[in-house]
Amino acid sequence: MFFVILFLAGLIALFVTSKWQKRRLLKLESGFRQVNKNRESLLEEHAKVKDINAKLSHNVLNLIELYETTKELTRYMTLEEVIPVFCERLKNKIALEECRFLEPGADLSKFSTYDIYVLQIDKELIGRLAIKGLQPEDKDKFYIMLNQFKLILKRVNLYSKIEELSVTDSLTGLFLRRYFQERLEGEITRSNKFGLKFVFLMMDLDNFKTYNDRYGHLVGDVLLREVARIIKDNLRQIDVVARYGGEEFSIILPEIDREEGLYVSQRLCRAVEKELIRAYDENLKITISMGGCIFPKDASDAQHLVDKADQAMYHAKGTGKNRVCFWEGSVNNDIGVFKQ
């Protein structure tokens, strides 16, 4: 009897143990499935994060590229220079049909099929940008470049205002064109009042572009600076000389006539021609061509003085360079007759 009871007790214990182990095994299997599910979920999240990181990296690279593209525009100092370059860069980065800059007074009715973006700096309307063919997926890129462009326009506008307040060219030390024009008008008024003559000259460096292309702009700057120095050293205190633009210079020689003006301008040509200019590692020689006219015999206002001296200068360049030509005619004669 005892053994029967012991046997039954063993069966009961085995049954209970088996059931407990089965429940534990089921619990372990459930836990494993949950862990596996969590692992799959984590792997999925990891893949998503990796994809997001890849997209962010791509976007960051695009942003850097866009900023670098617009950064190039900081080399330009005028609206005339920066606007066409910006439109070109914009078309290179974004598929556009057209990009145009509109002056503040432009007729917008002609651009009804364009998207118009106002370019304004400190409440001053600079102009408008007319864009055609901008796709929705490119708008973020466009706005980044547009905002950078507005910052560059602000810099250009500030430079322009500073330049208006300046009277001398930073490279050559000569007067700037705007101030020179004021001095020319003043000399016309003074000469009219006292019945005086003066000689007006335009001067250009011969083959300057060739020097720039061959030796670089830094060497070109040295040539401009040294020629300006030679000119100043060979003029009187009362004479006025300016950098008219690029490699062009203009000169007022007060209270002298044609013969004296011809002598002075020929002396300037010879002085520049004989100078050996040291520009970094180069020893260079350069020549100039000059054109002149007389106030009031050849022209009685600033615009005609500039036009006739300019024509005479281009005649000098066209007939051999390194020479002086003077306009020979009357105040009412717009047909160029030149004498050397």
C-alpha positions as CSV (number, residue, x, y, z in Angstrom):
1,M,0.0,0.0,0.0
2,F,2.8,2.3,0.9
3,F,4.5,1.7,-2.5
4,V,1.2,2.4,-4.3
5,I,0.8,5.7,-2.5
6,L,4.5,6.6,-3.2
7,F,4.0,5.7,-6.9
8,L,0.9,7.9,-7.2
9,A,2.7,10.7,-5.5
10,G,5.5,10.4,-8.0
11,L,3.1,10.5,-10.9
12,I,1.4,13.6,-9.5
13,A,4.7,15.3,-8.9
14,L,5.8,14.4,-12.5
15,F,2.6,15.7,-13.9
16,V,2.8,19.0,-11.9
17,T,6.5,19.4,-12.9
18,S,5.8,18.7,-16.6
19,K,2.9,21.2,-16.6
20,W,5.1,23.8,-14.9
21,Q,7.9,23.3,-17.4
22,K,5.5,23.5,-20.3
23,R,4.1,26.8,-19.0
24,R,7.7,28.1,-18.5
25,L,8.6,26.9,-22.0
26,L,5.6,28.7,-23.5
27,K,6.6,31.8,-21.5
28,L,10.2,31.6,-22.8
29,E,8.9,31.2,-26.4
30,S,6.7,34.2,-26.0
31,G,9.5,36.2,-24.6
32,F,11.8,35.1,-27.4
33,R,9.2,36.1,-30.0
34,Q,8.9,39.5,-28.3
35,V,12.6,40.0,-28.3
36,N,12.8,39.0,-32.0
37,K,10.0,41.4,-32.7
38,N,11.7,44.2,-30.9
39,R,15.0,43.3,-32.7
40,E,13.2,43.5,-36.1
41,S,11.6,46.8,-35.0
42,L,15.0,48.2,-34.0
43,L,16.5,47.1,-37.3
44,E,13.7,48.8,-39.2
45,E,14.2,52.0,-37.1
46,H,17.9,51.8,-37.7
47,A,17.3,51.5,-41.5
48,K,15.0,54.6,-41.3
49,V,17.6,56.6,-39.3
50,K,20.3,55.6,-41.8
51,D,18.1,56.7,-44.7
52,I,17.4,60.0,-42.9
53,N,21.1,60.5,-42.2
54,A,21.9,59.8,-45.9
55,K,19.3,62.3,-47.0
56,L,20.5,64.9,-44.4
57,S,24.1,64.4,-45.6
58,H,23.0,64.9,-49.2
59,N,21.0,68.0,-48.3
60,V,23.9,69.4,-46.3
61,L,26.2,68.9,-49.3
62,N,23.7,70.5,-51.6
63,L,23.4,73.5,-49.2
64,I,27.2,73.9,-49.0
65,E,27.4,73.7,-52.8
66,L,24.7,76.4,-53.1
67,Y,26.4,78.7,-50.6
68,E,29.7,78.2,-52.4
69,T,28.1,79.0,-55.7
70,T,26.7,82.3,-54.4
71,K,29.9,83.0,-52.5
72,E,31.7,83.4,-55.9
73,L,29.5,86.4,-56.5
74,T,31.2,88.4,-53.8
75,R,34.0,89.1,-56.2
76,Y,31.7,91.5,-58.1
77,M,31.1,95.1,-57.0
78,T,28.3,96.4,-59.3
79,L,24.8,95.4,-60.3
80,E,25.8,95.2,-63.9
81,E,28.4,92.6,-63.1
82,V,26.7,90.5,-60.4
83,I,23.2,90.1,-61.9
84,P,24.1,88.2,-65.2
85,V,26.5,86.0,-63.2
86,F,23.8,85.2,-60.7
87,C,21.2,84.3,-63.4
88,E,23.8,82.1,-65.1
89,R,24.7,80.3,-61.8
90,L,21.0,79.9,-61.0
91,K,20.3,78.2,-64.3
92,N,23.3,75.9,-63.8
93,K,21.9,74.7,-60.4
94,I,18.1,74.7,-61.2
95,A,16.2,73.9,-64.3
96,L,14.7,77.2,-65.4
97,E,13.4,78.5,-68.6
98,E,14.4,82.1,-68.0
99,C,15.8,84.4,-65.3
100,R,15.7,88.1,-65.9
101,F,16.4,91.2,-63.8
102,L,13.8,94.0,-64.1
103,E,14.5,97.6,-63.3
104,P,12.3,99.2,-60.7
105,G,10.2,101.0,-63.4
106,A,9.8,98.0,-65.7
107,D,6.3,97.2,-67.1
108,L,5.3,94.1,-65.2
109,S,2.3,93.4,-67.5
110,K,4.8,92.0,-70.0
111,F,5.9,89.4,-67.5
112,S,2.5,87.9,-66.5
113,T,3.7,84.4,-67.1
114,Y,6.7,84.8,-64.8
115,D,7.1,84.5,-61.0
116,I,8.2,87.9,-59.8
117,Y,10.4,88.3,-56.7
118,V,11.0,91.7,-55.2
119,L,14.6,92.7,-54.5
120,Q,14.5,95.3,-51.8
121,I,17.3,96.6,-49.5
122,D,16.3,98.7,-46.4
123,K,13.0,99.7,-48.0
124,E,14.8,100.7,-51.2
125,L,13.5,98.9,-54.3
126,I,16.6,97.6,-56.2
127,G,14.6,95.8,-58.9
128,R,12.7,92.5,-59.4
129,L,13.7,89.0,-60.5
130,A,11.5,87.5,-63.1
131,I,11.7,83.7,-63.1
132,K,10.0,81.3,-65.5
133,G,9.8,77.5,-65.3
134,L,10.6,77.0,-61.6
135,Q,9.5,73.5,-60.5
136,P,8.0,72.8,-57.0
137,E,10.9,70.4,-56.1
138,D,13.5,73.2,-56.8
139,K,11.8,75.9,-54.7
140,D,13.9,75.2,-51.6
141,K,17.1,75.5,-53.6
142,F,15.9,78.7,-55.3
143,Y,15.0,80.4,-52.0
144,I,18.4,79.6,-50.5
145,M,20.1,81.1,-53.5
146,L,17.7,84.1,-53.6
147,N,18.4,84.9,-49.9
148,Q,22.1,84.7,-50.5
149,F,21.7,86.9,-53.6
150,K,19.9,89.5,-51.5
151,L,22.8,89.6,-49.1
152,I,25.2,90.1,-52.0
153,L,23.0,92.9,-53.4
154,K,23.1,94.6,-50.0
155,R,26.9,94.5,-50.1
156,V,27.0,95.8,-53.7
157,N,24.6,98.6,-52.8
158,L,26.7,99.6,-49.8
159,Y,29.9,99.6,-51.9
160,S,28.1,101.8,-54.5
161,K,27.1,104.3,-51.8
162,I,30.7,104.3,-50.4
163,E,32.1,104.8,-53.9
164,E,29.8,107.8,-54.4
165,L,31.3,109.4,-51.3
166,S,34.8,108.7,-52.6
167,V,36.8,111.0,-54.9
168,T,39.9,108.9,-55.6
169,D,40.5,105.5,-57.1
170,S,42.0,103.1,-54.6
171,L,44.4,101.4,-57.1
172,T,45.9,104.4,-58.9
173,G,45.3,107.3,-56.5
174,L,43.7,109.3,-59.3
175,F,40.3,111.0,-59.2
176,L,37.3,108.8,-59.9
177,R,35.2,109.5,-63.0
178,R,32.2,110.9,-61.1
179,Y,34.3,113.5,-59.3
180,F,36.3,114.2,-62.5
181,Q,33.1,115.0,-64.3
182,E,32.2,117.6,-61.6
183,R,35.7,119.1,-62.1
184,L,35.2,119.2,-65.9
185,E,31.9,121.0,-65.5
186,G,33.6,123.4,-63.1
187,E,36.4,124.1,-65.5
188,I,33.9,124.8,-68.3
189,T,32.1,127.3,-66.1
190,R,35.4,129.0,-65.1
191,S,36.7,129.1,-68.6
192,N,33.5,130.6,-70.0
193,K,33.5,133.2,-67.3
194,F,37.1,134.4,-67.9
195,G,37.3,133.6,-71.6
196,L,39.9,130.9,-71.2
197,K,40.9,127.8,-73.2
198,F,41.7,124.4,-72.0
199,V,42.8,121.0,-73.5
200,F,40.8,117.9,-72.8
201,L,42.6,114.5,-73.2
202,M,41.5,110.9,-73.3
203,M,44.2,108.2,-72.8
204,D,44.2,104.4,-73.1
205,L,46.9,101.8,-72.4
206,D,47.8,100.0,-75.7
207,N,47.2,96.2,-75.8
208,F,46.3,96.2,-72.1
209,K,44.0,93.1,-72.4
210,T,46.9,91.2,-73.9
211,Y,49.0,91.9,-70.8
212,N,46.1,90.9,-68.5
213,D,45.5,87.7,-70.4
214,R,49.2,86.8,-70.5
215,Y,50.5,87.8,-67.1
216,G,47.3,88.0,-65.0
217,H,45.3,90.8,-63.4
218,L,47.7,91.4,-60.6
219,V,50.4,92.4,-63.1
220,G,47.7,94.5,-64.9
221,D,47.1,96.4,-61.7
222,V,50.8,97.2,-61.4
223,L,50.8,98.5,-65.0
224,L,47.8,100.8,-64.3
225,R,49.3,102.1,-61.0
226,E,52.7,102.8,-62.5
227,V,51.3,104.5,-65.6
228,A,49.1,106.7,-63.4
229,R,52.3,107.6,-61.4
230,I,54.2,108.5,-64.6
231,I,51.3,110.7,-65.7
232,K,51.0,112.5,-62.4
233,D,54.8,113.1,-62.3
234,N,54.7,114.8,-65.7
235,L,51.8,117.2,-65.1
236,R,51.4,120.5,-63.3
237,Q,49.6,121.0,-59.9
238,I,46.7,122.7,-61.6
239,D,46.1,119.8,-64.1
240,V,43.4,117.3,-63.3
241,V,43.8,113.6,-64.1
242,A,41.4,110.8,-63.5
243,R,40.9,107.1,-64.1
244,Y,37.9,107.3,-66.4
245,G,37.2,103.6,-66.4
246,G,39.2,100.3,-66.9
247,E,42.5,101.2,-68.6
248,E,41.2,104.7,-69.8
249,F,42.4,108.0,-68.2
250,S,41.2,111.5,-68.8
251,I,43.1,114.8,-68.3
252,I,42.2,118.5,-68.1
253,L,45.0,120.9,-69.0
254,P,43.7,124.4,-68.0
255,E,44.6,127.6,-69.7
256,I,46.7,126.2,-72.6
257,D,46.0,125.9,-76.3
258,R,46.4,123.2,-78.9
259,E,50.1,123.5,-79.5
260,E,51.0,123.4,-75.8
261,G,48.5,120.5,-75.3
262,L,50.1,118.5,-78.1
263,Y,53.5,119.1,-76.6
264,V,52.4,117.9,-73.1
265,S,50.6,114.8,-74.4
266,Q,53.5,113.8,-76.6
267,R,55.8,114.2,-73.6
268,L,53.5,111.9,-71.6
269,C,53.6,109.2,-74.4
270,R,57.4,109.3,-74.4
271,A,57.6,109.1,-70.6
272,V,55.4,106.0,-70.5
273,E,57.2,104.4,-73.5
274,K,60.7,104.6,-72.0
275,E,59.7,103.4,-68.5
276,L,60.7,99.8,-67.6
277,I,58.0,98.7,-65.2
278,R,58.8,96.0,-62.6
279,A,55.6,93.9,-62.0
280,Y,56.4,91.0,-59.7
281,D,58.8,88.8,-61.7
282,E,58.2,90.6,-64.9
283,N,60.0,93.6,-66.5
284,L,57.5,95.2,-68.9
285,K,57.2,98.1,-71.3
286,I,53.9,99.5,-72.3
287,T,52.7,102.4,-74.5
288,I,49.7,104.7,-74.5
289,S,47.5,106.3,-77.1
290,M,45.9,109.8,-76.6
291,G,43.2,111.9,-78.1
292,G,42.6,115.5,-77.5
293,C,40.3,118.4,-78.2
294,I,40.2,122.1,-77.3
295,F,37.5,124.0,-75.3
296,P,35.7,126.0,-76.6
297,K,37.0,125.6,-80.2
298,D,36.1,121.9,-80.7
299,A,33.3,121.5,-78.1
300,S,31.5,123.7,-75.6
301,D,30.0,121.1,-73.2
302,A,31.4,118.2,-71.3
303,Q,29.7,115.4,-73.3
304,H,31.0,116.7,-76.7
305,L,34.5,117.2,-75.2
306,V,34.5,113.5,-74.1
307,D,33.1,112.3,-77.4
308,K,35.6,114.1,-79.6
309,A,38.6,113.4,-77.5
310,D,37.5,109.7,-77.4
311,Q,37.2,109.6,-81.2
312,A,40.6,111.2,-81.6
313,M,42.1,108.6,-79.1
314,Y,40.6,105.7,-81.1
315,H,41.9,107.2,-84.3
316,A,45.4,107.2,-82.6
317,K,45.0,103.6,-81.7
318,G,43.7,102.7,-85.2
319,T,46.6,104.4,-86.9
320,G,49.5,102.7,-85.1
321,K,49.1,103.3,-81.3
322,N,51.7,105.0,-79.1
323,R,50.8,108.4,-80.5
324,V,48.6,111.5,-80.0
325,C,45.8,112.7,-82.3
326,F,43.9,115.9,-81.9
327,W,40.4,116.7,-83.1
328,E,40.6,119.4,-85.8
329,G,37.3,121.1,-86.6
330,S,34.7,123.4,-85.2
331,V,32.2,123.3,-82.4
332,N,29.4,122.5,-84.9
333,N,31.4,119.9,-86.8
334,D,30.8,116.3,-85.8
335,I,32.8,114.8,-88.7
336,G,36.2,113.8,-87.3
337,V,39.2,115.4,-88.8
338,F,42.4,114.4,-86.9
339,K,45.9,115.8,-86.8
340,Q,48.9,114.2,-85.1
